[in-house]
Amino acid sequence: MTNKRPRISPWLTQVITDFMKSDDSKDLNKDYIQTSSLEERSWDEYVIAEALKWEANRRPFLKTSVWDLAISDTTKEGLYMLYIDTVADLLQFSLDELTYFTQFVDIRTREVDNYMYKKVLRMDAKGFKTQKYSFLKITRNYRGSYVSDAMKVFDNESLLTDFNLDRPLLNHEWWFEEFYNNYCRTEDEDLLEKSLKHVTFRVKHPDEKLGPYDEFIHAVYEYWFSYRGCCIKQEIEMEVEEPTIPKCASEINLHSNALLLSLKKASIRALIALLRRSSFLCGSSIADFLKADLDKKLDIAEMEVDSTMQLLLILYVEIGVDLESLVIDLKEQKRQGICSDDDFYVGIMNPWLARKIREYRKYHSDKQIRTAYEKATEERPELLWIRFMGEQALQYATQKNPYLSTYVEDSDLPDDIKESLDKKGIILVSDLLQYTTRDLYEIFDDDEAKLNTLNNVLRLHYLRIYECDAPTHKIFSPQ
């Protein structure tokens, strides 16, 4: 070792000494010559890296993530804020150093010391601001210096309490909001929760693809598949639960466009959860990737040697780009006035329900309806305008004809018809009225006698089944 080497901890000094005495260090000079020209790494840093890898192979517990230690969660987070990712990083800290930082973060020093003692490892008692080296940088073939970023907190303790892009705090909403606002938010995306919330693209058949939504939804599906793969490969839990992702047009109509924004945010949270466990990509630190522009992010992704992680990073970029394009499409859709209150996600409106909506609007002013809708969305933010209109119309129609609220099983229909309707999950008479002649022929296996009997019973209550040759959009009364 040269005399210019910075002062390091006694523990790391002993690791280097033991390594240099071992047979594994025999070809160290030759190996260094072969690799130094590629990595431009100093001899001192090269030796330290090899010594740490050697020691970790002898004592695999050194590779353990701080998140997997049997200590309190607050202490784990405190160590993480000090840029301690593994036990090999922790042992380069002295108890004096940990104690000093307890004034900024919640670390139970005695708990850490006792835990290491049980694992037959001893932490140095004394020493302050010794040079430290990141075990993850070394093992993940980080392209830059192996020196730990823990040295930053010795010079700037505010990194422990203020927003720090290097150390994402997944469970702290203030951290995520600041990160999202500064690095993820795109122009006009907030309109998905406001003026674009209920703007839709007309889809003529329930099984039709999602049209302009396709690329975004596909990217989200692939992203979560890759996220699961990364967690399995790294043997860690999925800290962020996979959201419900619409698969087809008949599912998209159950949500407003606010869902699109929530899918993007969930994907960002998932990546942060994963990166804070791995801390470094091959080509950069977490902060370097998170703050990079789109092209730089893709450059960093290309350097990643793990194919699953590489795909995840690429899809992360794609989700943001696709959503931005989708917002532009929706704005144009709204500008052209293509979507109106009579536009629906799936098929055409059931003719009986459409008639009831018209009747409801005839006897209620637009101001009354809008006020009621705004009040309803306070409790149900995801409530679509057209679903609200359908529910209101059904409620109004039921007041006019109480038979609509009758349960099919309690109605005066014959038992064989009740059984057929029950198999299709048709609960109320108001639900039944939204099935067309075409639908019921299918339910009754083309038994015209059943359909005639059904209509005869309904006529007694001034009701009838409507005809329509296409699949119709139904809005059932909330139970």
Secondary structure, DSSP 8 states (H G I E B T S, - for coil): --TT---B-HHHHHHHHHHHHSGGGTTHHHHHHHHHHHH---HHHHHHHHHHHHHHHH-GGGG-BGGGSSS-HHHHHHHHHTT--BHHHHTTS-HHHHHHHTTTS---HHHHHHHHHHTT----SS--S-B-B-HHHHHTT-SS--B-TTHHHHH-GGGGTS--TTS--TT-HHHHHHHHHHHT--TTGGGGGTTTTT-----SSTTS--GGGHHHHHHHHHHHHHHHHHHHHTT----S-------SHHHHTTS-THHHHHHHHHHHHHHHHHHHHH-B-SS-BHHHHHHS-HHHHHHHHHH---HHHHHHHHHHHHHHHHHHHHHHHHHHHHHTT---TT--SSSEE-HHHHHHHHHHHHTS-HHHHHHHHHHHHHH-TT--HHHHHHHHHHHHHHHH-GGGGSBGGGSSS-HHHHHHHHHTT--BHHHHTTS-HHHHHHHTTT-HHHHHHHHHHHHTTT------SS-EE------
